[in-house]
Amino acid sequence: MLVSALPLPKHFAWQALLLQAAVLGLYQPALPLWNTLLFSLLLAWQAWRIKHRHNALTPRQINWLLAPVLCVLLLQFKHLGMLNLMLHILLLAAVGRSFTLSQRKDAVQLIWVQYFALTCSFIFYQQIALALLIAALLGLNLYLQHRLFAAAELAIQPRRLALILCTTLPLWLGLFLLFPRLPPLWQMPNQNIASTGLSDNLDPGSIERLVQSDALAFRVSFLSARPSREDWYWRAKVYEDFDGRSWQINPRFSQQNRSAAPAESFAEVLNYQLLVEPHYQRDLFSLGLPLSWSEPVKARPAGLVTYSNTVAQRISYQLTSVLKAIPVESAAEQQLNLRQHNANPQARRFGQQLANQYPGDSNAIVQALAAHFQQNAFYYTLTPPRLGNNAIDQFLFESRSGFCSHYASASAVILRAAGIPARVVGGYQGGDWQQNQQYLLVRQRDAHAWVEYLHNAQWQRFDPTAAIAPERILAGLEQTLTLSERALLNGWQDNWLGKLAMQWSHLDYFWSVWVLGFNQRDQQRLWQQLANWQHWSTFLISLLLATAVTIVWLVWFFWRTEPVSPNRLRQQLCKALASEPEAGTTVSSWLQHYVAHYPEHALLFDELRNLYERSVFANDEQAAKLLQQRLKQQRRLLKTLRI
């Protein structure tokens, strides 16, 4: 009988089903809820069939089963997108093949489909924990493949497995470091997944909801001197269109029309690297005015940077910036940020009063506005009251309680009414500096909004929050809130579990920087360093000597003809069986007793007896080596047998 036609190993179907359930869990970012339920029902039905030992489905039956499911998936093409649809079909192929498992040839096809399905899950996950999980699942799939071709009684040898890993690890590391890193052959299409982080629409309550999330936004390592905390304003979005209540992004920001500037023209530049979490938007984060950037980062108007595609995976990029105001681009930009809305008449009158009091002096008007916030009873809170149609007027003259978006929105409206071009900027301010690891950790709770106003053809930063609650800028959000408001934030970080999670986050950061972030530029730099290394001759001579010594040892080890004595073989048999033959009993008779007591292992003991007799009485060295190998392979089984 051919090997491919042999029946499946014991419990193989259950193990394969467990692996498919794990793949289903890994594919959750691509699966809508109803599709998850559909695949779960298929897996549950297959589990029921395995439990009741039903026969495998025929090709015609499996076609009738999966054809309607495939049609349902194809009807969702517009909603799913091409990538997610292909992953659905891949998962369906794995689940469908599990219904037809009857012989080993069916299992071989399933094994290879599962290899591909598990590898594709790296599209969604890059964290070290999930990378280890996927590697473990690949190991389980490799074990299933081993069981298809190995003898039923053959156990995995840990020492041999460790030796193989130690042999292949240097090869893998060398390929990772030195093998040419090709650019991606395709770009990941936009996924129908809700974006996280700042929205393209900024209303009086949007950032308050965002800061209650403790999720990571991005992490930063500074390659030059670290700027002071009050300069940690990470610009992401600029809002210029106002409808009387909320701010929107102008369509002009869909353009990419700015080129890099030479860093040599500025006295002090800032070099830094960011590791951004997936947020399913194109916007990226930067300090001040970016001068240059790494691929595939692009430049947008107003000194912003963007990604060439939706950020659906963790990405790393480098920037060179200068901490200066953003220059105005055109007269049209200036006029765009003077537009007003008919709503909020009290706020607009207040802006006109400031313009009359400080005619033509934009800095004086801004200082007067900051003094107004400081000298009146304004409060900085996460739980402001709800506002109606004239939200700015209600905030300024009634509630006087709000968050950063309230103050930024009101300030921009007042400045425009005073004849000063102004706009709202959304991004993040601050972060938690990790002293031991030397990087800045920025969370969603650090989301912030401030104002930029035009002065001397440059967009100057004005943060009204710094006037109301300066500790928000200098010490962080938590130092600004009351005890009851701090309870709205996730508070588990202070216990041992939170500290453990933080340590794992540090490890995950270095994994992303040194492994996932190792790009073509880093590899070219490594090649240049190797080319300029001055000790190549010493290294090559040492390598040749080590190779020669290894070859000599291998020749001696494999070609030595030291015979194995009969006494040594007898000792090895006794050690393997954990017993000895009685006095006057030959080894052959002793092994024959085991055949009588354990007829289910008769073939094994007959083989051992035959090899022993050939090695002792015929001086067959090959039989002696085979006997030693069989004893080593079956040592666990033999120790359990007693007579």
Order of alpha helices (4+ residues) and beta strands (2+ residues): alpha-alpha-alpha-alpha-alpha-alpha-alpha-alpha-beta-alpha-beta-beta-beta-beta-beta-beta-beta-beta-beta-beta-beta-alpha-alpha-alpha-beta-alpha-beta-alpha-beta-beta-beta-beta-beta-alpha-alpha-alpha-alpha-alpha-alpha-alpha-alpha-alpha-alpha-alpha
